[in-house]
Amino acid sequence: MIIPYQELSPDALQALVEEFVTRNGTDYGNCETSLAEKVRQVVQQLEKGEAVIVYDTAMESCNITTAAQAQTHND
């Protein structure tokens, strides 16, 4: 189930995006990017519709994924 990012409180959205960007470690290639910048980039992707928040009812958890991946899982 896709959850519109606008339905989350600002604090909940911030916490979700921070957890998402820090989940897979800190190796980001040649250019180190701050946490604030990574969060800003993900929020921009949500605003543009390039990324979506998906709630997994079986796991009772949220994740952020690309819109294309979310569409594939809904087909």
Summary of the structure (lengths in Angstrom):
residues: 75
radius of gyration: 12.7
end to end distance: 12.2
largest distance: 37.8
contacts: 157
relative contact order: 0.19
helix: 51%
strand: 19%
